[in-house]
Amino acid sequence: MNTLQVVNIKCGGCIKSITAALEKKGMKNISVEIENQTVSFEGDPEIAKKSLSKMGYPEVSSEEAKSLLKKGQSLVSCAIGKMK
């Protein structure tokens, strides 16, 4: 099991979007925690990192974590998740 600590996870919409995106990338047993800002899964961590960052949920230790663009992307991902 791999676990990534990311930023910008705010609600159930974020969880739905993250889960759906990682499932499409072949990840299994996905668990997302808002409180700890973590995403756990079975699969390739590099693919997951790229996918999460593209959605606006970069790793907490990355330069992208400070980006306003990534915060905006996460809001869009969150809204899409809420509509599903």
trRosetta pair geometry for C-beta under 8 A, 3 or more apart (Angstrom, degrees):
i j d omega theta_ij theta_ji phi_ij phi_ji
1 29 7.1 -80 -110 105 100 131
1 40 5.7 14 174 -177 110 106
1 41 7.2 153 -155 77 72 18
1 42 5.9 -59 -103 -75 58 77
2 40 6.8 169 87 -150 46 57
2 41 5.8 -25 62 66 92 69
2 42 7.1 135 13 -105 86 29
2 43 7.1 -90 25 57 127 57
2 45 4.6 -155 -161 -81 156 105
2 48 7.0 159 100 33 138 155
3 38 5.5 -4 -171 -171 103 118
3 39 7.1 159 -152 81 55 43
3 40 4.5 -18 -97 -97 84 85
4 38 6.8 154 79 -153 43 65
4 39 5.1 -12 57 58 94 94
4 40 7.9 180 19 -78 61 40
4 45 6.8 149 -61 -152 111 98
4 48 6.4 -172 -15 121 144 122
4 49 6.5 178 -117 -88 151 78
4 52 6.8 178 101 22 151 167
4 59 5.9 -93 -173 -100 105 93
5 36 7.3 -88 -120 150 95 86
5 37 5.8 61 -164 103 76 93
5 38 5.4 -36 -98 -95 64 78
5 59 6.6 69 77 -154 61 74
5 60 4.8 -37 120 6 99 123
5 61 7.7 73 77 -15 105 90
6 9 6.5 89 87 -28 105 107
6 37 5.7 -137 69 165 57 91
6 38 7.3 134 17 -111 77 26
6 39 6.0 19 2 -2 124 111
6 52 5.7 -104 -103 162 150 138
6 57 4.4 38 160 167 144 89
6 58 6.3 160 -147 91 91 23
6 59 5.7 -71 -100 -99 66 34
6 60 6.2 -176 -136 -39 13 76
6 65 7.9 -164 -164 -106 54 102
7 37 6.2 9 -100 -167 36 139
7 57 6.7 -176 66 -150 49 55
7 58 6.4 -6 36 64 98 70
7 59 7.9 55 -4 139 84 13
7 60 5.4 119 -48 -96 92 71
7 65 4.7 109 1 -147 141 93
7 70 7.5 66 81 126 112 129
7 74 8.0 -100 110 -60 73 159
8 14 7.4 -174 128 -129 76 141
8 56 5.6 -97 114 139 161 91
8 57 5.3 -134 66 -102 108 66
8 58 8.0 62 11 27 121 65
8 70 6.7 -143 -35 137 153 93
8 71 5.9 -164 -106 -115 124 58
8 74 3.7 -98 156 -109 138 175
9 14 4.8 162 -145 131 65 148
9 15 7.2 69 -161 -65 110 69
9 18 7.3 -14 -109 -35 109 149
9 32 6.5 -164 -143 176 145 110
9 33 7.8 88 111 92 155 38
9 34 5.3 -147 127 -118 107 61
9 37 5.3 165 33 -125 114 67
9 39 7.9 168 -68 -55 144 95
9 57 6.3 51 -59 -125 82 121
9 74 7.8 -110 -71 -162 36 130
10 13 7.7 -10 77 57 93 95
10 14 5.4 125 41 -24 67 140
10 34 7.0 32 177 -140 8 112
10 74 7.4 115 -6 144 109 117
10 78 6.0 -1 51 -112 114 146
11 14 5.5 114 55 7 55 98
11 15 7.4 -106 116 -2 40 93
11 34 7.0 47 -85 -107 21 139
11 78 6.2 77 48 -155 101 116
11 82 7.6 18 103 -75 126 106
12 15 5.3 -51 -148 35 41 115
12 16 6.3 43 154 -21 70 101
12 81 7.2 -166 123 135 58 118
12 82 7.4 95 88 -96 86 74
13 16 5.8 -51 -148 34 32 111
13 17 6.4 28 155 -15 64 107
13 77 7.8 143 137 122 92 61
13 78 4.3 78 103 -175 117 65
13 79 6.5 35 169 -69 148 15
13 80 7.4 129 -180 64 104 45
13 81 3.6 133 -177 86 62 104
13 82 3.6 -29 -99 -50 127 81
13 83 8.0 57 -134 0 113 56
14 17 5.9 -60 -149 39 30 109
14 18 6.1 27 156 -17 67 110
14 32 7.4 -158 116 156 88 146
14 34 7.5 109 69 -99 128 95
14 57 7.4 121 -167 -77 110 130
14 74 6.8 12 -116 -176 113 95
14 77 6.6 62 -122 110 65 102
14 78 4.7 -20 -66 -102 77 88
14 81 6.0 -167 -50 40 14 159
15 18 5.9 -57 -143 39 27 109
15 19 6.1 26 159 -19 64 111
15 32 4.4 178 -128 80 84 136
15 34 7.2 -66 -58 -56 112 94
15 81 6.9 136 57 180 48 149
16 19 5.9 -58 -144 38 26 110
16 20 6.2 22 160 -16 64 110
16 81 3.6 143 70 -162 103 102
16 82 7.5 154 43 -57 138 32
16 84 5.5 -176 155 62 139 124
17 20 6.0 -58 -145 38 27 108
17 21 6.2 23 160 -17 64 111
17 55 6.5 159 141 -166 117 137
17 77 4.3 143 147 171 160 89
17 78 6.5 -106 4 -83 143 29
17 80 5.6 89 -99 80 119 100
17 81 3.5 -92 -34 -60 91 114
17 84 7.9 152 -72 8 66 134
18 21 6.0 -61 -147 39 26 109
18 22 6.2 16 161 -11 64 111
18 30 7.5 -176 125 172 90 133
18 32 5.2 107 83 -89 140 148
18 39 6.1 -123 171 -111 138 130
18 52 6.8 29 -133 -113 99 91
18 55 7.0 164 -93 103 68 161
18 57 6.5 4 -97 13 115 166
18 77 7.5 68 -55 157 67 131
18 81 7.7 0 0 -87 64 144
19 22 6.2 -63 -146 41 25 104
19 23 6.2 28 157 -22 63 109
19 30 5.0 154 -127 104 77 140
19 32 6.4 -108 -56 -11 91 126
20 23 5.8 -56 -147 34 28 112
20 24 6.6 30 155 -20 62 105
20 81 7.4 -175 13 -107 124 88
20 84 7.2 -135 -49 -120 153 179
21 24 5.8 -55 -155 33 31 113
21 25 6.7 21 151 -11 64 109
21 51 5.4 165 149 167 115 120
21 52 7.7 143 101 -80 137 53
21 55 6.0 -99 -46 -63 175 145
21 77 7.9 -31 -32 -147 141 121
22 25 5.5 -59 -149 42 38 109
22 27 3.9 -35 163 42 98 139
22 30 5.2 131 88 -102 137 143
22 39 7.4 174 -57 177 154 129
22 41 5.8 -108 170 -107 145 159
22 43 7.3 162 -179 48 98 151
22 48 6.0 27 -122 -121 108 94
22 51 6.4 145 -87 102 64 148
22 52 7.8 16 -71 -63 104 90
23 26 7.8 86 -178 -42 31 10
23 27 6.2 -84 -80 61 34 81
23 30 6.7 -95 -59 -7 82 142
25 43 7.1 111 112 157 95 153
25 44 7.9 -108 149 54 109 101
25 47 5.3 170 174 147 128 120
25 48 6.9 161 99 -83 148 59
25 51 5.4 -93 -48 -61 155 157
26 43 5.7 147 107 -133 81 131
26 44 7.6 38 82 14 115 101
26 47 7.6 8 50 112 104 157
27 30 5.6 74 121 -71 117 108
27 41 4.2 -8 -176 177 125 136
27 42 6.6 143 -166 69 69 50
27 43 3.8 -108 -109 10 68 152
27 44 7.9 -111 -83 37 84 62
27 47 7.8 -168 -56 95 99 114
27 48 6.1 74 -77 -86 138 110
28 41 6.9 129 63 -172 38 81
28 42 4.4 -29 67 64 92 108
28 43 6.2 137 15 -46 70 102
29 40 7.7 -51 124 122 89 90
29 41 6.3 149 83 -144 69 48
29 42 4.9 52 42 1 111 107
30 39 7.1 -19 -161 -171 90 89
30 40 7.2 152 -154 85 41 56
30 41 4.6 3 -102 -100 71 100
31 39 7.4 159 83 -157 51 43
31 40 4.4 -6 58 58 100 103
31 41 7.3 -171 23 -65 63 59
32 38 7.4 -179 -148 94 44 53
32 39 5.2 -6 -106 -108 78 76
32 40 7.8 -162 -71 25 36 67
33 36 4.5 22 106 40 127 99
33 37 7.2 -55 93 -3 79 14
33 38 4.9 13 47 52 107 89
33 39 7.9 -158 23 -72 68 37
33 40 7.9 36 -6 -3 102 102
34 37 7.2 13 -172 -73 30 51
37 60 6.8 87 119 -64 134 123
39 48 7.1 -170 113 173 129 125
39 52 6.6 -165 29 -99 161 143
39 57 7.5 80 -30 142 139 139
41 48 6.1 165 59 -104 141 149
43 47 6.9 -75 143 64 110 120
43 48 6.4 119 92 -48 110 115
44 47 4.2 62 91 12 114 111
44 48 6.6 170 93 -12 61 86
45 48 5.4 -57 -146 40 37 114
45 49 6.1 43 155 -26 70 102
46 49 5.7 -47 -146 31 32 113
46 50 6.6 29 156 -15 62 105
47 50 6.0 -58 -152 37 30 109
47 51 6.2 27 154 -17 65 111
48 51 5.8 -59 -145 40 30 110
48 52 6.0 27 160 -17 67 110
49 52 6.0 -59 -144 40 25 107
49 53 6.2 23 159 -17 63 111
49 58 8.0 45 -171 -144 77 61
49 59 6.3 -15 -137 -38 102 114
50 53 5.9 -58 -146 38 26 110
50 54 6.3 29 156 -22 63 109
51 54 5.8 -57 -150 34 28 112
51 55 6.6 21 154 -13 63 110
52 55 5.8 -63 -152 40 32 109
52 57 4.3 -76 -180 84 91 100
52 58 6.8 145 117 -91 93 29
52 59 7.7 86 95 -48 130 65
53 56 7.8 81 -175 -47 30 10
53 57 6.9 -102 -78 72 29 51
53 58 4.3 51 -115 -95 85 81
53 59 7.4 -34 -74 -4 102 72
53 62 7.3 -36 -106 81 123 168
53 64 5.8 44 -147 107 109 165
53 70 7.3 -56 -161 -122 65 120
54 73 7.5 -133 154 175 37 148
55 73 6.2 160 159 146 28 109
55 74 6.8 71 134 -98 74 60
55 77 4.4 69 -177 -88 97 151
56 70 4.8 146 -144 -175 64 60
56 71 6.7 126 -167 -95 113 6
56 72 6.9 -138 -116 75 133 42
56 73 3.0 -177 -68 94 109 91
56 74 3.1 -149 124 -49 126 65
56 75 7.2 -103 155 8 169 52
56 76 7.1 133 -19 43 146 88
56 77 5.4 -161 35 4 116 126
57 70 7.7 172 -40 179 18 105
57 74 5.8 106 -61 -103 71 110
57 77 7.3 -85 -25 69 103 161
58 62 4.8 -97 159 64 119 135
58 64 3.7 165 -84 97 173 117
58 65 5.1 -131 89 -68 110 64
58 67 7.4 65 12 29 144 114
58 70 5.5 -48 -3 -145 112 152
59 62 4.5 96 66 -15 89 108
59 64 7.7 78 43 59 65 106
59 65 6.7 -75 93 -60 45 114
60 65 5.3 84 -144 -117 32 153
61 65 7.1 108 36 -14 13 145
62 65 5.1 128 66 -20 73 94
63 66 6.5 -57 -177 30 49 106
63 67 7.5 64 132 -41 68 101
64 67 5.0 -38 -160 2 54 127
64 70 5.3 108 168 -58 90 148
65 70 7.1 -84 -113 83 21 158
67 70 4.1 87 79 3 107 104
67 71 7.0 -167 102 -7 61 80
68 71 5.4 -49 -152 33 41 115
68 72 6.4 44 149 -19 68 103
69 72 5.6 -55 -154 36 33 113
69 73 6.4 34 150 -20 66 104
70 73 5.4 -49 -144 36 35 113
70 74 6.4 38 154 -22 65 102
71 74 5.8 -53 -150 33 31 111
71 75 6.8 34 150 -22 62 102
72 75 5.7 -51 -153 29 34 113
72 76 6.8 33 151 -16 65 102
73 76 5.7 -54 -155 35 36 111
73 77 6.4 36 150 -17 68 105
74 77 5.5 -51 -145 39 36 113
74 78 6.1 43 152 -25 66 105
75 78 5.5 -50 -145 34 30 116
75 79 6.4 33 154 -20 63 104
76 79 5.8 -54 -149 35 31 111
76 80 6.5 31 153 -19 64 104
77 80 5.8 -55 -151 35 31 112
77 81 6.4 33 151 -19 64 107
78 81 5.7 -58 -153 36 30 113
78 82 6.5 31 151 -21 65 105
79 82 5.7 -52 -149 32 33 113
79 83 6.7 30 153 -19 63 105
80 83 5.9 -59 -155 33 33 110
80 84 6.9 35 150 -27 64 103
81 84 5.9 -52 -153 22 36 112
